[in-house]
Amino acid sequence: MKKLFCLILLATFATACVYTPSIQQGNILQQEEVNKIEPGMTKSQIAFILGKPALNTNLDDNTWYYLYYLEPSSGESRSKRLILHFVGDKLERMEGTIKPEKE
């Protein structure tokens, strides 16, 4: 009986101490880097500043998706997205939850 009690107690403590890591996916977008993006820039200029997009479909090469998601081990999850629309090789417009700040 004492062994069973110790086993149950050990199992209870072991499950209470499970570590849950933070989950981070996508492109980490820094506001300072996003502020450098302007309409008229080329795809190669933007890739130099922000890196390659997290999602770039072969069906539409004129839309780049920079996505970021963080699920912390404690607290609220966060997500950011920046969607760039190109005409040819030039940036036409931007949308999303993170945009360049006006100075």
N, C-alpha and C positions, 0 to 999 in steps of 0.2 A: 504494500500500500504506500509506504514511504517512497519507494522508487517511482511509482506512478505519479505521485504528487510532485516530486522533483522534476520528472520528465515534462509534466504539464506546465510547471512554473518556468522551466527552461525554454520551452516552446513559446510561451507567452512573451518572455523577454526578448527572444530572438526575433520574433515578428514585429515587435515594437521598435526595433532599432534598424529597420530596413532603410537604406540610403536611396533616395530618389534623385538622380542627377537632373540638372537643367538640360533642356533640349533646345538647341539653337540650329536653325536651318536657313539657308539662303544667303543672300548678299548682305553683308553688314554695311549699311549706308551711313556715312558720316555727313552731317549737315555741311561741313566745310567743303567736302568734295562735291556734294550736290549743288552748292552755290556756284560752282565753276561752270556748270552746264548752262548753255544758252542756245536758243533756236539758231539754226544755221550751221551748227557744228557738224562735223562728219562722224560717221560711225566709229572710225578708228580713233578719233580724238576722244570720244566719249568712252570707248573701251579702255583707253589709256588712263583716264581719270577714275572711272568706276569699276573697271574690270568687265569681263564678259557677263551678260545677263544670266540670271538663274534659270529663266525659261525663255527659250527662243525657238519658236516653232518653225518647221521647214515650210509650212503652208503659207505663212505670212512673215517674210524676212524684214518687213518694214515696221514691225512692232516688237519692241524689246520690253521684257518684264523683269524688273528688279524687285524681288520679293524677300522679305525677312520675317522670320517668326521665332519668338522666344517663349518657351514654356518653362518658367523657373521652377525650381524644386519647391518654393513657397512663394506665394503672391500671385498677382494676376498676370496672365499671358499678354504679350505685346506683339503686334505685327505692323509692318510698314510695307508700303509698295510704291514703286515709281514706275510708271508706264510711259515709254518714249515712242512717239510715232514719227516715222521718217517718210520723206518723199524722195525716192532715189537714195542718195547717200547722205542727205542733209536732214537734220532734226527739224521737224515742223512744229510739234507741240508736245507738252508733258501733262500728265495727270497722275493722281494718286494721293496718298496720305502724307508723303514727304515731297516738298517742292523747294526750288531755290528761294531763299529769302531775299527780299528787296533790301538794298543797302541804303 
